[in-house]
Amino acid sequence: MSTTNRESVAKAMDLLRQGLGPFVARQFGNTYKERAPAEARRYVGEGRPLPSKPIIEWDAAGLLKLLWEAWNDVFRSVLGPAERGLVRELRDVRNKWAHQEPFSNNDACRAVDSALRLLRAVSAPQVKELEETWRELLRLLLEEQESSVELRVTDALAERSAAAAVKPSPDATKPYPDKETRVTLPKCDWVYFAVPAKGCGSDALKDFVAKEKIIVAHVYNKNKLRMPLVQYLRARDRILLVYGGGRKHEPYHALLRCTIGAPAEPLVNRQHRFDAFLYIDKSLNEYLKKNRYDPDPVLMEFTGISVSESQDLSHITGPIQKPKGINTLWRWEKVFV
């Protein structure tokens, strides 16, 4: 019998409880010695039923709350900002699970992946068992993403004005089809509308992504505000990179389908964490400047989306309509309704 997404998340919460319990208890013991139980009760509040139990027997909700509340005093010296972000995310996952909210394949895969990364950070032995659950969810997710969507496009040769009623000359070599043609785009999670840099053509952009495994992109705009949706990009998400919309407002066309990678050092700035972004190596600064890219206006460095693999889709020539608005990153279903 197949396991549901909720059951997979429940298993992740149970293994998280088993793995975090000894770690949290040990760190509290190292910090507060014999006062550890009393200090734990102080952090989570006396109203909860858990404080009467030893820390190692607390449930996932209690352990995650304790990690969050006691972070600066107990855990900051052994875990980093990335792990704090995981604690925050997993508290949300646990609350969603406890309130019987549904989990899509993508939601479940992310939840289990976050639990897995936190268990790895504390060297918990439950990692191996949870990896099996994660692999199965990933398989289901990839199967779902392999489904395709038909994009209805009009051949550019058929775009004639009403005034062009004159028949083509007999020696015309190209036909003027009036019917729509259909092309197939592989389904993704996101669509990124890449406006050309001031000297960088689509071939140069495609080559850069393929070679450096990076999509050049900002995390903040010129008004020093976070770009919409960038904080939701995650490793293994599929992103369709389309190109166009320059000064002449030429149409956008598919360029690459990319799988987002997990950077070794995700970009963290103040309270913001961007799991799919990284700082681009400074050795590429000259190339980017030469092609007239600009660094992030807040971070003052070149930033980009990490890519693990890419598929060339430039043979699909049909135009793609960008939704209204200044956003460059859109969810798939907002573009292909």
SULJO-V103331 format. One record per residue. N is the residue number from 1. RES is the residue in three letters. SS is DSSP state (h for helix, s for strand, l for the rest). OMEGA is omega in degrees with one decimal (999 if undefined). Layout:
N:RES:SS:OMEGA, N:RES:SS:OMEGA
This chain:
1:MET:l:-177.5, 2:SER:l:-179.6, 3:THR:l:178.9, 4:THR:l:178.1, 5:ASN:h:178.1, 6:ARG:h:178.4, 7:GLU:h:177.6, 8:SER:h:177.8, 9:VAL:h:178.1, 10:ALA:h:178.1, 11:LYS:h:178.2, 12:ALA:h:178.3, 13:MET:h:179.5, 14:ASP:h:178.3, 15:LEU:h:175.6, 16:LEU:h:176.8, 17:ARG:h:-178.9, 18:GLN:h:-176.9, 19:GLY:h:-177.5, 20:LEU:h:-175.8, 21:GLY:h:179.9, 22:PRO:h:-179.2, 23:PHE:h:-178.5, 24:VAL:h:179.3, 25:ALA:h:-179.7, 26:ARG:h:-178.9, 27:GLN:h:177.2, 28:PHE:h:177.8, 29:GLY:h:178.9, 30:ASN:h:-175.7, 31:THR:h:-171.5, 32:TYR:h:177.4, 33:LYS:h:-176.7, 34:GLU:h:179.1, 35:ARG:h:-175.0, 36:ALA:h:-179.7, 37:PRO:h:-178.9, 38:ALA:h:179.3, 39:GLU:h:177.5, 40:ALA:h:178.3, 41:ARG:h:180.0, 42:ARG:h:-177.8, 43:TYR:h:-174.6, 44:VAL:h:179.6, 45:GLY:l:-176.3, 46:GLU:l:-174.8, 47:GLY:l:-177.9, 48:ARG:l:179.3, 49:PRO:l:-173.4, 50:LEU:h:-171.6, 51:PRO:h:178.8, 52:SER:h:179.6, 53:LYS:l:170.9, 54:PRO:l:-176.9, 55:ILE:h:-175.9, 56:ILE:h:-178.3, 57:GLU:h:-179.8, 58:TRP:l:176.7, 59:ASP:l:-175.0, 60:ALA:h:-178.8, 61:ALA:h:-179.7, 62:GLY:h:-179.6, 63:LEU:h:178.8, 64:LEU:h:176.8, 65:LYS:h:179.4, 66:LEU:h:175.9, 67:LEU:h:-176.8, 68:TRP:h:-174.6, 69:GLU:h:-176.1, 70:ALA:l:-172.9, 71:TRP:h:-174.9, 72:ASN:h:-175.0, 73:ASP:h:-170.7, 74:VAL:h:-166.5, 75:PHE:h:-175.5, 76:ARG:l:-177.3, 77:SER:l:-176.9, 78:VAL:l:178.1, 79:LEU:l:-174.8, 80:GLY:l:179.3, 81:PRO:h:179.8, 82:ALA:h:-179.8, 83:GLU:h:176.2, 84:ARG:h:175.9, 85:GLY:h:178.0, 86:LEU:h:178.3, 87:VAL:h:179.0, 88:ARG:h:-178.7, 89:GLU:h:-177.5, 90:LEU:h:173.4, 91:ARG:h:176.9, 92:ASP:h:179.4, 93:VAL:h:-178.5, 94:ARG:h:178.7, 95:ASN:h:178.1, 96:LYS:h:178.9, 97:TRP:h:-177.7, 98:ALA:h:-179.8, 99:HIS:l:173.9, 100:GLN:l:177.5, 101:GLU:l:-177.2, 102:PRO:l:176.0, 103:PHE:l:172.9, 104:SER:l:176.0, 105:ASN:h:-179.0, 106:ASN:h:179.4, 107:ASP:h:-178.0, 108:ALA:h:-179.8, 109:CYS:h:178.3, 110:ARG:h:-178.5, 111:ALA:h:-179.9, 112:VAL:h:177.8, 113:ASP:h:179.4, 114:SER:h:176.9, 115:ALA:h:179.8, 116:LEU:h:-179.4, 117:ARG:h:178.6, 118:LEU:h:177.0, 119:LEU:h:176.5, 120:ARG:h:-177.5, 121:ALA:h:-179.7, 122:VAL:l:177.4, 123:SER:l:-179.1, 124:ALA:l:-179.7, 125:PRO:l:-178.9, 126:GLN:l:-177.1, 127:VAL:h:-175.1, 128:LYS:h:-178.8, 129:GLU:h:-178.9, 130:LEU:h:177.1, 131:GLU:h:178.7, 132:GLU:h:176.9, 133:THR:h:-179.8, 134:TRP:h:-179.6, 135:ARG:h:179.7, 136:GLU:h:177.3, 137:LEU:h:179.4, 138:LEU:h:177.8, 139:ARG:h:179.3, 140:LEU:h:-179.7, 141:LEU:h:-179.8, 142:LEU:h:176.3, 143:GLU:h:178.7, 144:GLU:h:-177.4, 145:GLN:h:179.7, 146:GLU:l:175.2, 147:SER:l:-172.9, 148:SER:s:177.2, 149:VAL:s:177.9, 150:GLU:s:177.9, 151:LEU:s:-179.9, 152:ARG:s:-178.6, 153:VAL:s:177.0, 154:THR:l:178.7, 155:ASP:l:-177.0, 156:ALA:h:-179.5, 157:LEU:h:-179.4, 158:ALA:h:-178.0, 159:GLU:l:179.5, 160:ARG:l:178.5, 161:SER:l:-179.8, 162:ALA:l:-178.9, 163:ALA:l:-176.4, 164:ALA:l:-179.0, 165:ALA:l:-179.7, 166:VAL:l:-179.7, 167:LYS:l:178.5, 168:PRO:l:179.4, 169:SER:l:-176.7, 170:PRO:l:-176.7, 171:ASP:l:177.4, 172:ALA:l:-175.4, 173:THR:l:-177.2, 174:LYS:l:179.5, 175:PRO:l:177.5, 176:TYR:l:-177.4, 177:PRO:l:-179.3, 178:ASP:l:-176.8, 179:LYS:l:175.9, 180:GLU:l:173.8, 181:THR:s:-179.6, 182:ARG:s:172.2, 183:VAL:s:-176.5, 184:THR:s:175.6, 185:LEU:s:175.6, 186:PRO:s:-175.3, 187:LYS:l:177.8, 188:CYS:l:175.7, 189:ASP:l:-172.9, 190:TRP:s:171.6, 191:VAL:s:179.3, 192:TYR:s:-178.8, 193:PHE:s:-177.1, 194:ALA:s:175.3, 195:VAL:s:-176.9, 196:PRO:l:168.4, 197:ALA:l:-169.9, 198:LYS:l:178.4, 199:GLY:l:-175.2, 200:CYS:l:178.8, 201:GLY:l:-177.2, 202:SER:h:179.3, 203:ASP:h:179.2, 204:ALA:h:178.6, 205:LEU:h:-179.9, 206:LYS:h:179.8, 207:ASP:h:-179.2, 208:PHE:h:-179.7, 209:VAL:h:-178.6, 210:ALA:h:-176.2, 211:LYS:h:-172.7, 212:GLU:h:-179.1, 213:LYS:l:-179.1, 214:ILE:s:167.1, 215:ILE:s:-179.3, 216:VAL:s:-177.0, 217:ALA:l:177.4, 218:HIS:l:171.1, 219:VAL:l:176.4, 220:TYR:s:178.2, 221:ASN:l:-175.9, 222:LYS:l:176.3, 223:ASN:l:178.3, 224:LYS:l:175.5, 225:LEU:l:179.0, 226:ARG:s:177.9, 227:MET:l:-177.6, 228:PRO:l:170.5, 229:LEU:l:-173.6, 230:VAL:h:-178.7, 231:GLN:h:-177.9, 232:TYR:h:177.9, 233:LEU:l:-178.9, 234:ARG:l:175.7, 235:ALA:l:179.5, 236:ARG:l:169.3, 237:ASP:l:175.3, 238:ARG:s:-178.7, 239:ILE:s:177.7, 240:LEU:s:178.9, 241:LEU:s:178.0, 242:VAL:s:-168.6, 243:TYR:s:176.8, 244:GLY:s:176.4, 245:GLY:l:180.0, 246:GLY:l:-175.7, 247:ARG:l:-179.0, 248:LYS:l:179.0, 249:HIS:l:176.8, 250:GLU:l:-176.6, 251:PRO:l:175.1, 252:TYR:s:177.5, 253:HIS:s:177.7, 254:ALA:s:178.9, 255:LEU:s:-178.1, 256:LEU:s:164.1, 257:ARG:s:-174.3, 258:CYS:s:169.6, 259:THR:s:-178.0, 260:ILE:s:179.3, 261:GLY:l:177.5, 262:ALA:l:-178.6, 263:PRO:l:178.8, 264:ALA:l:177.6, 265:GLU:l:178.0, 266:PRO:l:-176.6, 267:LEU:s:178.2, 268:VAL:s:178.4, 269:ASN:s:-177.1, 270:ARG:l:-178.8, 271:GLN:l:-176.2, 272:HIS:s:176.6, 273:ARG:s:-178.1, 274:PHE:s:-171.7, 275:ASP:l:-175.5, 276:ALA:l:-174.4, 277:PHE:s:175.7, 278:LEU:s:169.8, 279:TYR:s:179.5, 280:ILE:l:-178.6, 281:ASP:l:-175.5, 282:LYS:h:177.6, 283:SER:h:-180.0, 284:LEU:h:-177.4, 285:ASN:h:-177.3, 286:GLU:h:178.3, 287:TYR:h:-178.0, 288:LEU:h:177.9, 289:LYS:h:179.6, 290:LYS:h:178.3, 291:ASN:l:171.9, 292:ARG:l:167.7, 293:TYR:l:177.6, 294:ASP:l:174.9, 295:PRO:l:177.1, 296:ASP:l:-173.8, 297:PRO:l:178.2, 298:VAL:l:-177.2, 299:LEU:l:178.8, 300:MET:l:173.9, 301:GLU:l:176.5, 302:PHE:l:-179.4, 303:THR:s:179.9, 304:GLY:s:177.8, 305:ILE:s:179.8, 306:SER:s:-178.1, 307:VAL:s:177.6, 308:SER:s:177.0, 309:GLU:s:-179.3, 310:SER:s:179.7, 311:GLN:s:-178.5, 312:ASP:s:178.0, 313:LEU:l:-175.0, 314:SER:l:177.5, 315:HIS:l:177.3, 316:ILE:l:-169.0, 317:THR:l:-178.3, 318:GLY:l:-179.6, 319:PRO:s:177.8, 320:ILE:s:-176.2, 321:GLN:l:176.2, 322:LYS:l:176.7, 323:PRO:l:180.0, 324:LYS:l:-179.1, 325:GLY:l:-176.6, 326:ILE:l:-179.6, 327:ASN:l:174.7, 328:THR:l:-180.0, 329:LEU:s:-178.6, 330:TRP:s:171.7, 331:ARG:s:-175.5, 332:TRP:h:-174.7, 333:GLU:h:176.0, 334:LYS:h:-179.1, 335:VAL:h:-177.5, 336:PHE:l:-177.5, 337:VAL:l:999
